[in-house]
Amino acid sequence: MPPLQPGNTRLASSPPVDAAAERYRRYVGKTMLERIPAILRIAEEGLDRIAVENLKAIGRAVAANAPMVMELGDWPYVGWEDLPRRINGKRIADAPFFDFEYWLYFRILSGTRFLKSRVDPFRAIKHKDMDAHLAWAEEALAKITSFPDALRLSLDANADDLSQTSAPKTRLEFGREQLEIDPSRLRRLNIVADNFGIEFLADLILAVTAAEAGLETHIHVKQLPMFVSDVTVEDVTILLDRLGPPSKLSQRLASAVRVQMIRVNSNSIWSAPKFLDGVPAEELGVGEGILTVLKGDLNYRRAIGDVSVDIGTPFGALPVLPAASMLSLRSIKSYCVAGVDRWPTGLSRVDFPMDGSIVAVQRIPARGSGAPMQPAPVPADGLSRMRRLVRRPAGPN
């Protein structure tokens, strides 16, 4: 039996994985053909000639199935140390898709000289419709009357993903009944964020609702601009600056921040090419009464080792599980699905859509924990702005 690998997993106790392997190949093939070229074009917007040429060179390397090369050099972010050993010398098609993705975004950030400029290559598209998104958030906030309402909003907003080339073609779901959670039984909420824009505003509404219900709420975002629309520290500070004083969301958010019921965290692991069995226990809190909401498809993949298995494979049979139990809220946009005991009636368990049409809620159990990871440095200007915004109500630019 070959060694266990992300996206190519064989389990002695599970059914044959031919169908799951085909699902993996189908997803990767479409991604290479359609999504990767689109992502590179998105990153070109507003960049100088040299950066654009570097991005085009990445596209040619991907199209040619070139050997991957990665040298970290002065890369200051913790958790990437093992990736060069895993990929160097492998052709793109021979590497687990998970490793390829992180190599790709490392190359994008290197090619756009992110370490020097600190310019997010995806900033333009992420912030393009912010005023419309803020107006949406005000209307959405007015309709939220309970903690389960806010969880449902956060779930449904995961369909908003700028890295996708097409919108969901239908609407199917399972597990929504698991959102009927009584906040009085909790003391802390973790939100592991995914996409900026409407989804992150929905997550802020969830955070405000939780804080006002007495839950200490921690929002976990990335230090690095990854996967096109992922939320970074910089995105949070810009968004808080754009929330004007008349905004109800701004007022309620500022009140919760002032009494330290809402905090924004940015541990290195959220951006690193690591699975979530390595999340430090103290990052999510320890003890009873903690709910960790895990947003999005990539975070789900990281939580269970990015496996491609039969969808009914029990979580307990997987080689990787997260360091803390998690409530996954996502639209399914990849091959990675496990632990399913209820599936939409009439839907194939093999050839199902991977365009976000299936909205899923699953509780992922914990198993063990990894070595603590130290936070990597956050740009000084972003950190100071965050501290300033925490100390005062957010206002206009």
N, C-alpha and C positions, 0 to 999 in steps of 0.2 A: 504494500500500500504506500503511495507517495506521501510525503509530509503534508500536514495540513497547511493550506494557503488561503489567504483572503480571496473570495470569489471563486474558489476551486476546491471546495471542501468535501471530503469523503468521510462519512461516519459509519462505523461498523453497525450501529444499531438502527440506522435509517434506511429507507427504501433506496433503490438505485437512483443515482443523481443525474442520469442522462438528461432528463427533462430540465432539471435545474441548471445543468451546465449549458444547455442550449439557450435557456433564458438569459444566462450571463453573456454568452456570445452575441445574442441578438442585441442586448442593451449596449454592450461595448462597441459593436460594429456601427450602430446608428450614432452613438456618441462621437466616434472618431470621424465619421463621414459628415455629420451635420453640426453637432454642438461645439466641438473644439474649434473649427474654423470661425464659427459665429462668436465665440468667446474672445478669440484673438482679435477679431475686427472691433468688438466692443472696446477692448483695452486700448486700441489705437487712438480713440477720440481725444483730441486736444493735446497729444504728445508731439514731441519734436521728431525730426527726420530720423535721427539715430535710433531712438526708441522704437519707432515704427518699423525700421529695417530689422531691428532685433526681433520684434514680434513676428515678422514675416519669415525670418530664419527659423524660428520655433515651428511655425506652421509647415515649412518644408521638411524639417526633421521628422515631424509626426507623420506626414504623408509618405515619407520614404522609409518608415519603420526603422529609423536610425538607432544605433546603440546609444544608450543614455549615459551621460557623464555629469557628475555633480561634485563640485568642490565647495565646501562650506566657507572656506576662507575666513573673513571677519564677520560672518553671519552671527548675530548676537543672541538669537532666539533659542531657548532651551527645548530639547526634545527632538531635534532634528539629527542628532549625532549619528544615529544608526542608519539613516536612509541611504547615504552614499554606498555603504557596504551592501545593502539590499539590492541596489539597482545598477551600480556602475558596471559597464560592459554588457548589460542585457539589452537586447533589442526591445523596443517598446511593446511589441505584441507578446513578448515572452515574460513580461513582468506582471504581477498582480495589478489589476486596474487601480486599486487603492494607492499603491506606490507610484504608479504612473501619474495619477492626478496630482499628488503632492510635488513630484518632480516638475510637472507642467507649471504649477503656480509658483514654485520657486524660480523657474526659468523666466516666467512673466515678470515677477518682481525684480529679478536681477537685470533682465533686459530693459526694464523701464527705470532702472537706477533708483529703486525705492529707498534703499538704505541712505542714500545721499539726499534725495529730494523730499522724502516722506510724503510723496504725492500718491494717493490711492489711484491706481489706473482705472478703477471702476467707479470713481466718485461721480462722474458726470451722469451716468445712467442711473445710479442709485438715488441721486438727489433731484433728478429731473422733474418729477411730479410731486415734490414735497408739499406744496400748498394744497393741492387737491387731496393728498393723503391726510393732511392735518384737518381739512374740512370733513373728510370721511370719519376721522377719529372722534370729532365732536359729536357727530350724529350717532355713532356707534356707542359712545360712552353713555349717552342719554337713555339708551335702551337696556343697559346692563343693570339688573336689580339683584343679582345674587352671584356668589362665587362660581357655581356651575355655569351660569350664563357667560361669565368671563372666560372660563375654560373652553366653552364651545366657540366663542369668538376667536380665541387664540388658535384653536384647532383649524377652523375654517379658513383663517387667514394664511395658513401655510401653503395654500395653492399659489400665492403670489411669489414667484421665483424667477428672477431675471436670467438665470442660466439656462432656462428651458427654451426650446425653439418653437414649441407649440403649446396651446392651452389644452386643459382636459377636455375630452370629447364627450364624457358622460359623467354621471355622479353616482357612486356606489360607496358604501361605508360599512364598517363593523366596529364594535367596541364602544360606541358613543355612550352607552349606559354607564360606563365606568367613570364618567365625568360628574356624576351625582355625588359630590364629595362635600361633607360638612366641615367647614373651616374651623369650627369650634374644637374639633379633634386634632387640630394641627397647631404648631407653634412657629414653624418656619416653612417658607416656600422658596425653592430654587427654580429659576427659569433659565435653562441653557438655550440661549437665543439662536436663531437661524438667520432669516432674511431681514434686511432693512426694508423700510417703506411701510406698507399697510400691515404686514405681519408684525414688525417690531412695535408699531403703535398699538396693535391689539395686545401684544405682550405687556406694554406699559399700562394698558387698561386693566389687564389681569393683575399686574403688580399693585396698582392703586387699590383695586378691589380687595386684594389680599391684605394689604397694609391697613386699610380701614377696618378690616375684620380682625385685626390684632396680630397678623402674622408678620414676623420679621422676614422681609423679602429681599433676596439676592438675585440680581440679573447678571448672568455670566456671558460676556461677549469676547470677541477675538481681539488679539493685539495686532494681527496682520490682516490686510485686505485679501481674503481668499474666496474662491468659489463664486465670484462675481458679486453676489448680493449679500454676502454675510456681514453681520453687524460688527463694527469695530468701535474702539474707544472714541476715535475721532468722529464717527457717525453719531454717537450719542451726544457728544458735546455740541456738534453743529445743530442737531435736532432740538436740544434743550434751548439753545439760543434762539431758534426760530419759533418756539412756542411763546406767543404773546400773552401779556397779562390778562386780556379778556377771556382767554381760553379756560374753559372749565377743567380740561385735562391738566393744563399748566398749574392752575391753582391747587388742584387736589394732589398732583404730583409733588409740587413744592412743599405742601404741608407735610406729606409723608416723609420727604427727604429731610426736612428740618428736624424732625424728631427721630431721624435715623432708622425709620422703618423700611426704607428702600435704599439699597446700596447697589452700585455697579462694580463688578469684579472682572478682572481680565487675567486669569492665570495662563501660563504658557501652554498648558495642555490643550486648551481649546483650539489653538492654531497648529499644534504639532501633528506630525504623521504618526500618531499613536492611537491605540484603542483605549476605550474608557475604563478598562480594568486598572489603568494607571492613575486615575484621578485621586489626588491626595484626600484622605478622609476629612481633614479639616476644611477643605475647600467647600464641601457641601454640608458640613455639620455632622455631628454624631449624636446618637440617642434617638429616642422616640419622637413622633410628632413632626417628622420632616417629610415634605412632599417635593420631589425633584421632577420638574416637568422638562422633558427632553424634546426639543423642537426639531422637526425636519428629518429628511431622508438620510443625509450624510451622518448626522449625529446618531441615528438609529444604526446605520452600518458600523460605525465605530463602537457602539455599545455591545454588539454581538459578534465582533470579529470580521465583519464584512463577508459573511459566508453566503454561498449560493447553495441552498439545500431545499429539500421538499418543504413546502410552507407549513406542514403539520409537525415538523421536527420540534420536539419540546426544547424550550430554552435550556433546561438542565442538561441536555445532551450536547450542547455546544461547547467548544473549547475555550471560548471567551465570553465573559459576562461582565457587566460594569461593576465598579467598586461599591456602588450604592444602588439600591433599587430605584427604578425610574419609571415614570409614566410617559410613554412615548406618544406624542401628538404629531401626526404627519400625513401628508399626501404621498402615496407610494410612487416614487419616481425612479426606481431601480429594481434590480434582480433580487435584492436582499430582503427576504421575508421569512420569518420562522415563528414558532410558538402559536400558530393559529389553530384554534379549535372551532371557531365560527367564521364562516366565509360567506360573502354575499351569494344568495341563492341563484343558481343558474350560471354563475360565473366560473370559467375554467380555473382550476387550481394550478394550471401549468402555463397556459398561454394567456395571461391576463395583461391588461394595459399597464404601462409604466410611465404614463404621462401625467400623473397626479389625479386621475379619475377616481381612484380608490382612496377614501379618507379613512384613516385607521387610528384606533386608540388601543394601546397594549401596555400592560404592566410588565416590565422587564425585571426579573429578580437580580439580586446582587450575588456576586461570588468573589470573595477575597478582595485584596487591594494591592496596588503596586507601590513602588518607592515614591516618596514625595518628589514633586518637581518644583523648582524654585521659579518664581515669576521672572520673566525676562524684562529688560528695561522697556519702559513706555516712554515715548518722546516727551521731553520736559514740557513743551508747550501744551500738549494734550492733557498731561497730568495736572498742570496748574489750572487749566480751564475747568477740568472736572472738579477740582477742589473748590474753585470759585463758584461753580454752579450748584454744588452741594450746599454751600453756605447761604445762598440767597434764592429767592424765587426766580425762575427763568423769565427772561424778558426778551424783547426783540433785539436784533443786531444793532 
